[in-house]
Amino acid sequence: MVELIEYIAKSLVDDPSSVDVTSTKNSDTVDIVLKVASTDMGKVIGKQGKIAKALRAIIKAISLKEDLKVNLEIEENK
């Protein structure tokens, strides 16, 4: 899942080198943090959050197959 999110994010942004994706696994959930440059935040979130919702929908489909709960957070890379 992390590789997929990283691939999609790098395809969307102007500065692919600033994309950083990390994941932490808790007992029953996986938290994925996507960090992008502040100038690329709008491109990853999209108008009215449509791209962010699509990313979360993809993750949800994968997580249902693997029987996990996954959270995606999008943050500004500093």
C-alpha positions as semicolon CSV with decimal commas, in nm:
position;residue;x (nm);y (nm);z (nm)
1;M;0,000;0,000;0,000
2;V;0,281;0,240;0,086
3;E;0,447;0,190;-0,253
4;L;0,117;0,249;-0,433
5;I;0,046;0,573;-0,245
6;E;0,402;0,691;-0,308
7;Y;0,375;0,614;-0,681
8;I;0,044;0,798;-0,717
9;A;0,163;1,098;-0,515
10;K;0,487;1,129;-0,713
11;S;0,283;1,121;-1,034
12;L;0,065;1,410;-0,916
13;V;0,317;1,658;-0,774
14;D;0,569;1,895;-0,935
15;D;0,849;1,798;-0,695
16;P;0,853;1,416;-0,663
17;S;1,167;1,423;-0,450
18;S;0,975;1,591;-0,167
19;V;0,723;1,306;-0,138
20;D;0,770;1,097;0,175
21;V;0,542;0,811;0,276
22;T;0,572;0,632;0,609
23;S;0,357;0,374;0,778
24;T;0,324;0,254;1,134
25;K;0,135;-0,057;1,231
26;N;-0,053;-0,068;1,558
27;S;-0,236;-0,370;1,694
28;D;-0,535;-0,344;1,460
29;T;-0,467;-0,041;1,238
30;V;-0,209;0,083;0,994
31;D;-0,139;0,457;0,984
32;I;0,004;0,589;0,657
33;V;0,144;0,943;0,653
34;L;0,194;1,110;0,316
35;K;0,415;1,419;0,329
36;V;0,445;1,652;0,028
37;A;0,583;2,000;-0,031
38;S;0,356;2,287;0,069
39;T;0,330;2,398;-0,294
40;D;0,197;2,053;-0,392
41;M;-0,063;2,013;-0,118
42;G;-0,345;2,128;-0,345
43;K;-0,250;1,879;-0,613
44;V;-0,259;1,587;-0,371
45;I;-0,581;1,696;-0,199
46;G;-0,761;1,811;-0,514
47;K;-1,065;2,030;-0,556
48;Q;-1,310;1,965;-0,274
49;G;-1,080;1,684;-0,157
50;K;-1,163;1,455;-0,448
51;I;-0,811;1,321;-0,499
52;A;-0,764;1,262;-0,127
53;K;-1,097;1,078;-0,117
54;A;-0,990;0,866;-0,415
55;L;-0,662;0,776;-0,244
56;R;-0,852;0,676;0,068
57;A;-1,097;0,469;-0,140
58;I;-0,808;0,279;-0,299
59;I;-0,657;0,214;0,043
60;K;-0,993;0,102;0,179
61;A;-1,036;-0,149;-0,104
62;I;-0,692;-0,297;-0,036
63;S;-0,745;-0,297;0,340
64;L;-1,075;-0,483;0,310
65;K;-0,900;-0,756;0,115
66;E;-0,626;-0,780;0,379
67;D;-0,870;-0,736;0,671
68;L;-0,697;-0,426;0,815
69;K;-0,802;-0,078;0,917
70;V;-0,593;0,185;0,743
71;N;-0,577;0,561;0,804
72;L;-0,421;0,803;0,555
73;E;-0,296;1,141;0,669
74;I;-0,167;1,404;0,428
75;E;0,082;1,648;0,578
76;E;0,309;1,928;0,466
77;N;0,673;1,823;0,434
78;K;0,894;2,069;0,619
